[in-house]
Amino acid sequence: MRSTFLIYGHSFMKSSQNTIVENLFLMHSFRSLINSLSKVLNMI
């Protein structure tokens, strides 16, 4: 699931030359990564 999402995101960024869209996508994935990391830390 995660690997297909990364592949889709990579192809999406390659097809899109808009840096604003790329930055928004990177910010979203970075924020979700931090959220999942904090959830794991809270479980410990």
C-alpha positions as CSV (number, residue, x, y, z in Angstrom):
1,M,0.0,0.0,0.0
2,R,2.7,2.5,1.0
3,S,5.0,1.6,-1.9
4,T,2.2,2.0,-4.5
5,F,1.4,5.4,-2.9
6,L,5.1,6.4,-3.2
7,I,5.2,5.3,-6.8
8,Y,2.0,7.2,-7.6
9,G,3.3,10.3,-5.8
10,H,6.7,10.1,-7.6
11,S,5.0,9.8,-11.1
12,F,2.6,12.6,-10.1
13,M,5.5,14.9,-9.2
14,K,7.4,14.0,-12.4
15,S,4.4,14.7,-14.6
16,S,3.7,18.0,-12.9
17,Q,6.2,20.8,-13.4
18,N,4.4,23.0,-10.9
19,T,6.7,23.5,-8.0
20,I,3.8,24.7,-5.8
21,V,2.0,21.3,-6.3
22,E,5.2,19.4,-5.5
23,N,5.8,21.4,-2.3
24,L,2.2,20.8,-1.2
25,F,2.6,17.1,-1.9
26,L,5.9,16.9,0.0
27,M,4.5,18.9,2.9
28,H,1.5,16.6,3.1
29,S,3.5,13.4,3.1
30,F,6.0,14.8,5.6
31,R,3.2,15.8,7.9
32,S,1.5,12.4,7.7
33,L,4.9,10.8,8.4
34,I,5.4,12.9,11.5
35,N,1.9,12.1,12.6
36,S,2.4,8.3,12.3
37,L,5.8,8.6,14.1
38,S,4.2,10.4,17.0
39,K,1.5,7.8,17.2
40,V,4.1,5.1,17.5
41,L,6.0,7.0,20.1
42,N,2.8,7.5,22.1
43,M,2.2,3.7,22.1
44,I,5.6,2.9,23.6
